[in-house]
Amino acid sequence: MPRLLFALTASLCLLGVETARAADWDGSLKQEIERIDRESPGTLGVYVKRLKSGESFNYGADQSWYLGSTVKVPIAIAVLQQLDAGKLKLSDTMTLQPGDRIEAGQLVWRQPGAAITVDELLKRMLGDSDNTAANMLIRKVGVEQVNASAKDEMGNDGLGTLTTLAQVRYDVYAELHPDARKLSNDQLVKIASAPIGPQRVEALRNAMKVGKEDLKAKSFDEAYDRYYQRNLNSATLVAYGAMLEKLVQGKLLKPDSTQKLFTAMKIDIFTNYRLQAGLPRSVKFIHKTGTQHRRACHSGVINPQNGGGDAIVVVTCAADLDEQREAGKVFERVGRAITKTVLGGATAAR
């Protein structure tokens, strides 16, 4: 009996230690994220939520962050909701119009008049982050419906107005000169071939046929900063995370559409990129990246299957850094911090 009592007491103590350790994951994660933010360029925002316990971690996640191409997830949800409602089919075709074409992605090089199925557009928008595909799908369901759907998922307070990807270019370039809104999509594509910075400004100025003295901003950085301050295509990380939570819990789409979105968000593909580069290869991860000038995001859900019973929502964005080279390293470090503190130190990807 004493031996049994000792074993029972030891088990209870061990359980208590494990419970305390699990309860303190957010404190440990905070230390890791603060160090990453301190040692990295720019500023960092991180939101993590364990759906089983309802516990969440918030590091700058109540602020509004520019979403970049992570906005394509709510666009896809709006499209699939129309599919679930019987208002469209994956086999439906759309005709590529001149106003749809915008970099980046391969569809920008297709000739206007090309017929493309909704199914292909979804795959290209999420798999290749094709902006032309996104423009076409927004046109299919209507930008008003995309915004209404997104507000249902994220709430009015945490979400800014969503626009087409072409509109982003017009709005940014108009900060340099209002005549930018008169440019054709072909002109926008040609301008985008010039490197961002003084060369892009010169290409834009030449396309509009205006002098340097006519520009309303001194640089591309200033034009983008003004655009970001408008909070278009932006959301808090908490709001975006709420959308992902509802998605994996099956509250937004029918099961077949949910699974289709999971597949498009690379649940069975290990990319070894950004957050996923810091996560164990053994975990399933649906995700979408987003980048724009000196802005980057990577958002997703670890173990999203089975109604999100063991899911962990992760949303991270960064500002004022190189959106490719520097952001990738920062997000990988965030992934490793999550592996260490939230996933119990499982071996991260190599």
Secondary structure, DSSP 4 states (H G I P E B T S, - for coil): -HHHHHHHHHHHHHHHHHHHHHHTHHHHHHHHHHHHHHHSSSEEEEEEEETTT--EEEESTTSEEE-GGGGHHHHHHHHHHHHHTTS--TT-EEE--GGG--SSSSGGGSPTT-EEEHHHHHHHHHHS--HHHHHHHHHHH-HHHHHHHHHHHH-STTBPPP--HHHHHHHHHHTT-GGGGG--HHHHHHHHTSPTTHHHHHHHHHHHT--GGG-SSSSHHHHHHHHHTTTTTEEEHHHHHHHHHHHHTTSSS-HHHHHHHHHHTTTT-----GGGGGS-TTS-EEEEEEEETTEEEEEEEES-TGGGTT-EEEEEEEESS-TTHHHHHHHHHHHHHHHHHTS-SPPPP-
